[in-house]
Amino acid sequence: MADPRIKQLKIKTGVVRRVGKEKLSYRKEADQQKAKIEKMKEEGKDIHDVRKMGEVLQETLMMIPDCHRRLVAASGELSSMLEIEADLNTDGECEEFIAAEAQLKEAEEQMKVE
């Protein structure tokens, strides 16, 4: 039977990956909405429509700090698990351990971006 620690490692790695993607997705969506608002202003669209898009943009921008906070927490949990369960990777060939370390490095890069 598989080691339950490996299962937990996979789960925590997946959480870090998902939250990182979510943060990038919100950032990309915010950029797209900003461009759409500018285009609407240039085209002289109804001011109410522009304001509504501004509200949608603000909601999106509010999600980015939340995702960042969850990413910091999830990567902290994964990092501490990697330290505690270092004996899983004694031979240096545990795929899940290597994947978790790679995901942690990627998360650190994502945390630098606001």
Secondary structure as the mmCIF struct_conf table of DSSP 4:
data_model
#
loop_
_struct_conf.conf_type_id
_struct_conf.id
_struct_conf.beg_label_comp_id
_struct_conf.beg_label_asym_id
_struct_conf.beg_label_seq_id
_struct_conf.end_label_comp_id
_struct_conf.end_label_asym_id
_struct_conf.end_label_seq_id
HELX_RH_AL_P HELX_RH_AL_P1 PRO A 4 GLU A 42
TURN_TY1_P TURN_TY1_P1 GLU A 43 GLY A 44
HELX_RH_AL_P HELX_RH_AL_P2 ILE A 47 ILE A 84
TURN_TY1_P TURN_TY1_P2 GLU A 85 GLU A 85
HELX_RH_3T_P HELX_RH_3T_P1 ALA A 86 ASN A 89
TURN_TY1_P TURN_TY1_P3 THR A 90 ASP A 91
BEND BEND1 GLY A 92 GLY A 92
HELX_RH_AL_P HELX_RH_AL_P3 GLU A 95 LYS A 112
#
